[in-house]
């Protein structure tokens, strides 16, 4: 390293790998553009995983740059047993931030490594659901630091639930929540969940997408024991009030219209918007002797139809594969059941033909950057929007409809039709989709995905839109006292 970096940025995310993983990729790209000290605070369970993920995104010849990143485990008072409790670790963030501001050394709670003092961070990236840390930063540092929200979902998901009505959103619904809490005496989490997600048949007109009913954002029952998402979105609205800008984990070539709408919205409040996209890192190659047959990846649940080889990755604790299904797969002889799979490596392999996924942002971007068309089985959050966008706007995949439950059985706004919702209907749809996927319709969708793939990858060329926006963001980190246009 020719010169010692003088800038220092701080990163912190909620405990969800779908949020943390792409943030690791951003950290790696930042230090390879500009030598900047990065402190990545994390709860103990993620410390080692974050280190490995950042290392995976460092290109050959730049390995020494990883020393710029300090991954520091927070000191927590007890082990947490669920997501809601894990986020109580926000207090530990506040304690660590106080030490950083005072330019004191920090000790990792996992490795017991003592990290020397650095200049106080002047730029901070916090997950969009980190309302308490965001308030902590503003209370402690005022506007002396640049504070950016990390939005790991698709850009379009920000609009219906957080944007002003002029941009297709519900506007600020927090006063409605507080009024109902006072009137009913209910817990604020319960009220927030009801107000945000209770279906009213309201039509959302999201920039770049066909109109959808509010209930189309939740086409499947979710096994969540207590209300949580509504209060998290309230915290996001708090964060939007206090931040200087937002970092979108998407590509301009994939979501140009909703990104344009968000830029106009943020410009009203003199806040900046950056799209940092996602580009797959180098992945391990497979043995070249592997069969050249196309592979059908099943990412969430199981299906065994037609004569198609598949890999079923079932790492989720909710993905329980019955013994009789295991027996069928073994007898079938063309399937692999795996509790963990190197998803990016499999997607990058030329034998991979289709990717069945819930359509979360990370999986969707990984499919696009690998050029693999998708069969989408959305559950919640941004997944239904990605499914609609890929199928309706790009014709680069199939959207499963008959698998839906609960609100997902209601009519869709863009067709006026509702799923039948029976096992036989699921079987019929799956057979039709798989037959078409390996026929003329699938060839067309595969070609369309390859076109989208080329456009997104080209965004990382020297003058590509993704590379330009990331460079602009890094310049803003180096000169945080002014907005770099």
Number of C-alpha atoms within 10 A of each C-alpha: 7 5 6 10 12 12 20 21 23 22 22 22 25 21 18 12 14 15 21 23 17 22 27 23 23 20 24 23 19 20 20 17 12 16 19 22 25 24 22 22 23 26 24 18 14 18 20 15 16 22 17 11 18 21 17 18 22 21 14 9 7 11 13 10 19 19 10 18 20 17 21 28 26 24 19 17 8 8 10 14 8 8 12 13 10 17 19 14 21 22 16 19 22 18 13 20 22 16 14 19 17 12 15 16 13 21 16 20 17 16 12 11 12 12 15 10 14 18 15 19 23 21 22 22 22 25 25 27 24 22 23 18 22 28 17 19 24 17 10 14 14 12 15 14 19 25 24 26 26 26 22 23 21 25 28 23 21 20 24 21 24 20 21 15 15 10 19 18 18 16 16 15 16 18 9 12 23 13 12 17 17 11 9 9 10 12 12 17 18 17 23 27 20 14 16 19 16 13 15 10 13 10 15 23 18 21 20 16 18 15 14 21 18 21 23 25 23 22 23 19 13 11 7 8 6 10 17 15 18 21 20 18 21 23 19 23 21 19 26 22 12 19 23 20 25 25 23 21 24 27 25 24 20 22 19 15 17 22 26 15 21 20 18 16 19 17 13 8 12 13 18 21 23 24 23 25 27 23 22 18 14 14 16 12 10 11 7 8 6 8 9 11 12 16 22 19 25 22 24 18 17 19 13 16 12 10 8 16 18 24 20 22 21 20 14 12 7 10 14 12 13 9 9 9 14 15 10 12 18 13 10 14 10 13 21 17 18 12 12 12 15 10 16 18 17 20 25 21 19 14 15 22 21 25 26 22 22 25 28 24 24 19 21 24 24 20 24 28 23 24 27 26 31 30 25 25 26 28 22 19 19 22 26 23 25 27 26 21 20 26 19 15 13 15 19 28 29 24 21 19 22 22 21 23 18 13 17 23 20 19 16 17 17 10 8 8 11 15 18 15 16 13 11 11 15 18 15 12 16 21 15 11 19 18 15 14 22 15 11 11 16 23 15 15 22 23 16 20 25 19 15 20 22 16 18 26 21 16 20 20 12 10 11 16 20 26 18 17 21 21 18 15 23 18 18 17 24 19 15 18 14 11 17 14 9
